[in-house]
Amino acid sequence: MESIKKIYKIGYGPSSSHTMGPTQAAGIYKKNNPDAASFRVTLYGSLAATGKGHLTDVAVKAILSPKKTEFIWNPQEILPVHTNGMKFETVDQLGNAKNEWIVYSIGGGEIVSDNLLPEKKSIYSLTTLSDIMNWCHKTGKSFWEYVVEVEESDLFDYLEEVWKTMCNTIRHGLEEEGVLPGGLGLQRKANSYYVKGRGYKESLKNRALLFAYALATAEENASGGVVVTAPTCGSAGVLPAVLYYIYDNHNFSDKSILRALATAGLLGNIIKYNASISGAEVGCQGEIGSACAMASAAANQLFGGSIAQIEYAAEMGLEHHLGLTCDPICGLVQIPCIERCAFGAARALNCNMYSMLSDGKHRVGFDRVVEVMKQTGKDLPSLYKETAKGGLASIY
């Protein structure tokens, strides 16, 4: 497995696979073709089906400007490597296309092609949670300490930047009001939830504030603001909301939060390595499900859970999202994505509590649920994997 830094990418929303990945590809292509008169970009499969709603064309045009860019949308054709395929070409003054480059946005902001593979530096020799748990039992150390053993010395500097960005995104999102872009006419809700929540009695107040923090990040993402993939843009509201809520209401130190981020990143890494975090590959179970597992583990660690209890919390976070479809209305990362971030955060705290009440023993292990999630994703029809054709997307 690679560094957990790959799980936490800082960039502009609304989609790690539809904006972060394509803009990275566009930047590379532009650099390699500085004398092009204009560009042509063909989008395939899921990238074409929901690209407009995800602002793919807007993001790519911004990178390739000031040169003119023509877009061709081909949702019916799926290229061999991945459903998020795209082809870049230069177009001369006579309209002739050349310098074809086919590239794939494979999720989490990463891209691959025949002549460009993601820089994969495998640094984790243990790639299942059960093996890592065995290491923890033998050494007496925790999950975050295993991460420290493996990662480079600048890990916590990076995680500090991640945490600062998460906090800034929430604070900015809480201040914003108005309608989100995209045509659905969806009003931002984070500010009103925050204002109302602060006036409630304590039990209701806590849940309302948690919702507000998740909505703040998800709405910032939907409007193209700066977010941290955790592990994706579409699920970026879950983990920050849980950590911000715990930090703000239970007086944890920044150091404790960074250690929780390390553990959460480890869980996300295991899911990514052994299954997928891409909605286009396995549906929303790979995005919100993974984010909930990460947040559940982080919360459980902060509240003093044992190794077994942390694993149990993460297992429940993923298990109870199995089969969740990716069916964004109009291809926008808004309905049901924004609400799912809020409910994913609430479920993470429920998983934490449920696990803390137990001794950590349970029948189905985290690694097994990851395997099931991967197979479930394969079995899901393409209608329910970010194509905006099935489920909720079909009724609007």
C-alpha positions as MATLAB code, in Angstrom:
seq = 'MESIKKIYKIGYGPSSSHTMGPTQAAGIYKKNNPDAASFRVTLYGSLAATGKGHLTDVAVKAILSPKKTEFIWNPQEILPVHTNGMKFETVDQLGNAKNEWIVYSIGGGEIVSDNLLPEKKSIYSLTTLSDIMNWCHKTGKSFWEYVVEVEESDLFDYLEEVWKTMCNTIRHGLEEEGVLPGGLGLQRKANSYYVKGRGYKESLKNRALLFAYALATAEENASGGVVVTAPTCGSAGVLPAVLYYIYDNHNFSDKSILRALATAGLLGNIIKYNASISGAEVGCQGEIGSACAMASAAANQLFGGSIAQIEYAAEMGLEHHLGLTCDPICGLVQIPCIERCAFGAARALNCNMYSMLSDGKHRVGFDRVVEVMKQTGKDLPSLYKETAKGGLASIY';
ca = [
       0.000    0.000    0.000;
       1.009    3.591   -0.613;
       1.304    6.448    1.847;
      -1.893    7.600    3.524;
      -1.076   11.023    2.074;
      -2.682    9.654   -1.107;
      -5.945    9.266    0.790;
      -5.928   12.895    1.925;
      -5.620   15.148   -1.115;
      -6.290   18.867   -0.854;
      -7.985   20.388   -3.875;
     -11.117   21.790   -5.472;
     -14.425   19.918   -5.570;
     -16.865   18.651   -6.479;
     -15.298   15.329   -7.469;
     -11.900   13.717   -7.042;
     -12.513   11.527  -10.092;
     -14.339   14.107  -12.227;
     -12.447   17.319  -11.442;
      -9.196   16.584   -9.596;
      -8.142   13.748  -11.899;
      -9.112   15.393  -15.223;
      -7.489   18.710  -14.307;
      -4.287   16.898  -13.432;
      -4.406   15.161  -16.834;
      -5.175   18.432  -18.622;
      -2.186   20.098  -16.990;
       0.145   17.326  -18.139;
      -1.241   17.386  -21.695;
      -0.998   21.159  -21.958;
       2.606   21.091  -20.777;
       3.467   18.431  -23.365;
       1.722   20.319  -26.204;
       2.579   24.006  -25.700;
       2.200   24.918  -29.397;
      -1.306   23.520  -29.890;
      -3.758   25.794  -31.704;
      -6.672   24.286  -29.787;
      -7.664   21.123  -27.945;
     -10.287   18.426  -28.253;
     -11.309   16.351  -25.249;
     -13.501   13.266  -25.537;
     -15.076   11.933  -22.358;
     -16.257    8.333  -22.077;
     -18.457    6.208  -19.838;
     -19.242    7.525  -16.380;
     -16.998   10.531  -16.906;
     -19.194   11.587  -19.839;
     -22.497   10.624  -18.188;
     -22.024   12.856  -15.152;
     -19.199   15.131  -16.245;
     -21.327   18.227  -16.779;
     -22.905   17.933  -13.359;
     -19.470   17.401  -11.840;
     -18.069   20.469  -13.679;
     -15.495   18.358  -15.537;
     -15.615   20.534  -18.654;
     -15.398   23.743  -16.631;
     -12.399   22.487  -14.684;
     -10.549   21.175  -17.751;
     -11.235   24.335  -19.766;
      -9.778   26.423  -16.967;
      -6.535   24.444  -17.164;
      -6.279   24.425  -20.974;
      -7.159   28.116  -21.399;
      -6.588   30.445  -23.119;
      -6.604   27.894  -25.955;
     -10.035   26.869  -27.245;
     -11.241   23.442  -26.076;
     -13.911   21.356  -27.795;
     -15.665   18.621  -25.796;
     -17.178   15.399  -27.102;
     -19.421   13.460  -24.723;
     -19.574    9.699  -25.273;
     -21.315    8.062  -22.291;
     -22.241    4.903  -24.203;
     -18.643    3.843  -24.844;
     -16.561    2.502  -21.986;
     -12.824    2.223  -22.579;
     -11.017   -0.959  -21.443;
      -9.145    0.232  -18.347;
     -11.761    2.209  -16.412;
     -15.197    3.743  -16.864;
     -13.749    7.227  -16.321;
     -11.863    7.443  -19.607;
     -10.877   10.529  -21.589;
      -8.992   11.291  -24.792;
      -6.984   14.456  -25.352;
      -6.077   15.689  -28.859;
      -4.537   18.811  -30.329;
      -6.353   20.406  -33.272;
      -4.465   22.475  -35.856;
      -5.700   25.455  -37.882;
      -7.132   23.137  -40.567;
      -9.085   21.091  -38.054;
      -6.772   18.084  -38.109;
      -6.472   16.212  -34.819;
      -3.228   14.631  -33.639;
      -1.189   13.812  -30.528;
      -3.885   11.526  -29.143;
      -3.542   10.662  -25.461;
      -5.975    8.367  -23.657;
      -5.980    8.642  -19.888;
      -8.186    7.387  -17.056;
      -9.284    9.069  -13.841;
      -9.393    6.100  -11.478;
     -10.662    7.779   -8.314;
      -9.155    9.752   -5.472;
      -7.664   12.243   -7.935;
      -5.320    9.661   -9.504;
      -4.843    9.106  -13.238;
      -3.318    6.328  -15.340;
      -2.535    5.771  -19.032;
      -0.347    3.551  -21.194;
       2.602    5.893  -20.736;
       1.673    7.340  -17.370;
       1.214    5.220  -14.308;
       0.501    6.709  -10.909;
       3.589    7.045   -8.810;
       3.030    4.041   -6.592;
       5.560    3.662   -3.869;
       4.503    0.678   -1.827;
       5.565    1.325    1.752;
       3.156   -0.847    3.744;
       4.134   -4.514    3.893;
       0.960   -5.327    5.832;
      -2.139   -4.760    3.705;
      -4.985   -6.248    5.774;
      -6.343   -5.009    9.060;
      -6.083   -8.464   10.608;
      -2.324   -8.576    9.915;
      -1.913   -5.067   11.302;
      -3.901   -6.026   14.389;
      -1.544   -8.953   14.934;
       1.376   -6.525   14.724;
      -0.328   -4.285   17.282;
      -0.891   -7.193   19.666;
       2.731   -8.333   19.362;
       4.238   -4.878   19.846;
       1.673   -3.435   22.247;
       1.295   -0.461   19.911;
      -1.781    1.072   18.296;
      -2.860    1.605   14.695;
      -1.548    5.163   14.492;
       1.812    4.012   15.829;
       2.010    1.456   13.035;
       1.421    4.276   10.563;
       4.262    6.254   12.153;
       6.553    3.206   11.866;
       5.931    3.065    8.115;
       5.509    6.658    6.937;
       8.160    9.328    6.413;
       9.050   11.754    9.180;
       6.998   14.605    7.698;
       3.701   12.729    8.105;
       2.331   14.820   10.937;
       3.328   18.043    9.188;
       1.195   16.913    6.270;
      -1.679   15.798    8.491;
      -1.550   19.145   10.281;
      -2.122   20.872    6.934;
      -4.949   18.429    6.210;
      -6.590   19.171    9.559;
      -6.247   22.942    9.115;
      -7.859   22.683    5.677;
     -10.725   20.588    7.037;
     -11.380   23.161    9.763;
     -11.189   26.106    7.369;
     -13.595   24.415    4.957;
     -16.140   23.839    7.728;
     -15.849   27.384    9.048;
     -16.169   28.877    5.587;
     -19.096   26.612    4.751;
     -20.934   27.613    7.912;
     -20.795   31.259    6.830;
     -22.076   30.750    3.302;
     -25.692   31.017    2.213;
     -27.572   30.954   -1.084;
     -28.154   28.472   -3.895;
     -25.609   25.888   -4.966;
     -24.542   25.981   -8.637;
     -25.783   23.406  -11.120;
     -29.442   24.122  -11.803;
     -31.186   22.137   -9.059;
     -31.879   25.290   -7.067;
     -30.638   23.583   -3.920;
     -30.246   25.944   -0.984;
     -27.265   25.712    1.337;
     -28.380   24.453    4.751;
     -25.233   24.395    6.898;
     -25.664   27.935    8.200;
     -29.307   27.512    9.219;
     -28.634   24.114   10.837;
     -25.785   25.661   12.788;
     -27.809   28.659   13.955;
     -30.847   26.545   14.903;
     -28.715   23.850   16.516;
     -26.999   26.237   18.888;
     -30.378   27.101   20.369;
     -31.456   23.536   21.057;
     -31.093   21.583   24.274;
     -27.817   19.711   24.593;
     -28.860   16.317   23.181;
     -30.462   17.828   20.072;
     -27.795   20.501   19.808;
     -24.998   17.968   19.447;
     -26.604   16.142   16.539;
     -27.616   19.376   14.824;
     -24.066   20.730   15.001;
     -22.662   17.471   13.626;
     -25.069   17.739   10.702;
     -24.087   21.385   10.175;
     -20.369   20.565   10.025;
     -20.922   17.773    7.487;
     -23.214   19.959    5.388;
     -20.710   22.815    5.476;
     -17.987   20.680    3.899;
     -20.273   18.890    1.440;
     -21.766   22.185    0.273;
     -18.328   23.715   -0.166;
     -17.416   20.695   -2.261;
     -20.582   20.994   -4.351;
     -19.753   24.628   -5.109;
     -16.199   23.825   -6.210;
     -14.538   24.970   -2.987;
     -11.385   23.621   -1.352;
     -11.853   20.273    0.397;
      -9.812   17.290    1.532;
     -10.583   13.930   -0.032;
     -11.472   11.641    2.851;
     -11.276    9.431    0.947;
     -13.109   11.181   -1.948;
     -14.622   14.581   -2.648;
     -18.180   13.243   -2.647;
     -17.701   11.786    0.839;
     -15.488   14.615    2.103;
     -18.022   15.817    4.680;
     -18.030   12.746    6.937;
     -14.622   12.528    8.619;
     -14.054   16.294    9.062;
     -17.492   16.685   10.668;
     -16.865   13.907   13.173;
     -13.395   15.151   14.086;
     -14.440   18.816   14.285;
     -17.413   17.930   16.457;
     -15.308   15.837   18.838;
     -12.528   18.424   18.912;
     -14.913   21.288   19.609;
     -17.134   19.521   22.151;
     -14.731   17.252   24.023;
     -11.562   19.357   24.249;
      -9.195   16.980   22.487;
      -5.756   18.241   21.522;
      -4.598   18.776   17.959;
      -2.070   15.998   18.478;
      -4.879   13.546   19.313;
      -6.777   14.597   16.197;
      -3.714   14.071   13.992;
      -3.264   10.584   15.429;
      -6.924    9.866   14.703;
      -6.374   11.071   11.127;
      -3.483    8.625   10.830;
      -5.689    5.718   11.908;
      -8.534    6.819    9.649;
      -6.112    7.093    6.721;
      -4.871    3.577    7.382;
      -8.431    2.215    7.200;
      -9.107    4.123    3.974;
      -5.850    2.838    2.544;
      -6.783   -0.784    3.240;
     -10.154   -0.349    1.536;
      -8.574    1.377   -1.453;
      -5.889   -1.297   -1.828;
      -8.114   -4.348   -1.415;
     -11.306   -3.032   -3.028;
     -12.035    0.511   -4.265;
     -13.053    3.972   -3.098;
     -14.386    4.964   -6.531;
     -18.139    5.458   -6.905;
     -17.765    4.749  -10.612;
     -16.368    1.301   -9.790;
     -18.264    0.114   -6.721;
     -21.005    2.662   -6.080;
     -21.398    4.974   -3.106;
     -20.596    2.166   -0.672;
     -16.975    2.755   -1.663;
     -17.225    6.471   -0.914;
     -19.631    7.131    1.963;
     -19.114    3.610    3.312;
     -15.350    4.048    3.391;
     -15.638    7.539    4.883;
     -17.939    6.251    7.620;
     -15.521    3.413    8.430;
     -12.653    5.890    8.664;
     -14.622    8.280   10.877;
     -15.899    5.432   13.091;
     -12.357    4.221   13.706;
     -11.073    7.737   14.372;
     -13.824    8.482   16.874;
     -13.368    5.169   18.663;
      -9.648    5.734   19.033;
     -10.197    9.231   20.423;
     -12.604    7.928   23.043;
     -10.170    5.254   24.191;
     -11.313    2.199   22.261;
      -9.149   -0.897   22.175;
      -7.644   -2.274   18.966;
     -10.561   -4.711   18.722;
     -13.144   -1.993   19.355;
     -11.628    0.308   16.733;
     -11.741   -2.523   14.196;
     -15.358   -3.294   15.132;
     -16.412    0.329   14.754;
     -14.793    0.533   11.308;
     -16.350   -2.785   10.267;
     -19.835   -1.545   11.125;
     -19.238    1.745    9.342;
     -18.559   -0.094    6.103;
     -20.907   -3.059    6.580;
     -24.016   -0.958    7.027;
     -23.403    0.874    3.783;
     -23.029   -2.291    1.678;
     -24.943   -2.004   -1.584;
     -25.275    1.784   -1.422;
     -25.721    3.028   -4.971;
     -24.155    6.062   -6.597;
     -27.127    7.792   -8.241;
     -26.556   11.561   -8.289;
     -29.474   13.570   -9.629;
     -28.435   15.423  -12.800;
     -24.902   14.132  -12.182;
     -24.404   16.785   -9.490;
     -22.613   16.017   -6.227;
     -25.636   17.362   -4.342;
     -28.623   15.005   -4.099;
     -28.232   12.580   -2.363;
     -24.502   13.179   -1.755;
     -24.716   16.132    0.642;
     -27.284   14.530    2.961;
     -25.370   11.255    2.854;
     -22.339   13.023    4.298;
     -24.452   14.257    7.222;
     -25.987   10.854    7.903;
     -22.626    9.138    7.395;
     -21.169   11.318   10.141;
     -24.054   10.515   12.478;
     -23.725    6.801   11.761;
     -19.992    6.960   12.484;
     -20.682    8.228   15.992;
     -23.321    5.507   16.412;
     -20.805    2.854   15.328;
     -18.334    4.251   17.820;
     -20.859    4.077   20.669;
     -22.076    0.604   19.731;
     -18.525   -0.695   19.655;
     -17.562    1.003   22.927;
     -20.454   -0.775   24.659;
     -19.087   -4.107   23.445;
     -15.866   -5.968   24.188;
     -14.882   -5.683   20.551;
     -15.684   -9.309   19.716;
     -17.880   -9.941   16.686;
     -18.378  -12.490   13.905;
     -17.574  -10.692   10.652;
     -14.176   -9.008   10.429;
     -13.373   -5.754    8.674;
     -11.271   -7.426    5.972;
     -14.133   -9.745    5.062;
     -16.517   -6.810    4.696;
     -14.015   -5.110    2.380;
     -14.043   -8.238    0.194;
     -17.838   -8.279    0.184;
     -17.985   -4.599   -0.703;
     -15.701   -5.189   -3.670;
     -17.818   -8.088   -4.945;
     -21.032   -6.158   -4.349;
     -19.595   -3.330   -6.417;
     -18.863   -5.720   -9.270;
     -22.401   -7.069   -9.093;
     -24.035   -3.624   -9.145;
     -25.387   -2.692  -12.609;
     -23.648    0.285  -14.201;
     -26.911    2.236  -13.763;
     -26.009    2.574  -10.089;
     -22.356    3.503  -10.437;
     -22.106    7.251  -11.065;
     -23.756    7.204  -14.480;
     -26.754    9.279  -13.295;
     -29.144    6.844  -15.022;
     -30.542    4.681  -12.232;
     -31.992    5.088   -8.765;
     -32.724    8.639   -7.668;
     -31.133   10.007  -10.832;
     -33.851    8.367  -12.948;
     -36.774   10.158  -11.287;
     -35.761   13.763  -11.916;
];
